[in-house]
Amino acid sequence: MPTLTWQRILLMAIPVAVLGALISVPPIAQPLEYHLFADRRGWLGIPNFGDVSSNLAFLLAGGLGLYWCLTTRPEGARIAWTVFVAGAALVSVGSAYYHWQPDNRTLVWDRLPMTIGFMGAYVALVSDYVCRRLERLLILPAIAIGLASVVYWGFFDDLRFYFAVQGTVIVTFIAIVLAFPHPPRQRGFLIAALAAYGLAIVCEQLDREIFDGLAGLVSGHTIKHLFAATAVFILARMLHARPSKRRHDAEAVK
């Protein structure tokens, strides 16, 4: 059993605190104006071309991370990190489908792979920094909880549990960056990924302002996709930089 330090107590308290805060407020419906993105121009027969095509960045970042996880077998919570990059790659499909025709029905298919990626990252971080055995215990229940939060929203139009899942992952990520000791270089990767994702959130909120400010060249939401995919790539690069079982085995043969 791992020693019960204040850092680990903090990680256990985060999901309870986030969920408690959200269930204490009334149900949160999906605002329909969310689907009214700034750049609705089509091109090459593709509606909303900027927001649809920018999802290729998730396919590239997630696909490269998946290739690295499967071929180099990095140390750490490899199964959970593989789930994370696979979920990111799937976001390219779900998000493109959503942006092709934005509404609540298609948004479900955007959020389902997002939660797979989020929960993969959550389990990977907790397993890497608390106890490696937690990976196999948590990965399937975590994915199920993430998917259930989207299904619950789809049926009841209540975002509280979806926000609780996403909030738990983000706050845990920040807590690990700030409170835990890190192997060489890993803190830098984590901070860079967190910064890229933070910029993605800002660009999402300033979708129209960025579009107008850039004279209609590109919208905030399109840039949001690029920053979020950059966060995925940074974490994938972190995994690629780790010692790997395959490299270790090759050196042992030599």
Secondary structure, DSSP 8 states (H G I E B T S, - for coil): -----HHHHHHHHHHHHHHHHHHTS------GGGG--S----BTTBTTHHHHHTTHHHHHHHHHHHHHHHHH-BSSSHHHHHHHHHHHHHHHHHHHHHHHS-SHHHHHHHHHHHHHHHHHHHHHHHHHHT-TTHHHHHHHHHHHHHHHHHHHHHHH---HHHHHHHHHHHHHHHHHHHHS---TTHHHHHHHHHHHHHHHHHHHHTHHHHHHHTTTSS-HHHHHHHHHHHHHHHHHHHHHHS-BHHHHHHHHH-
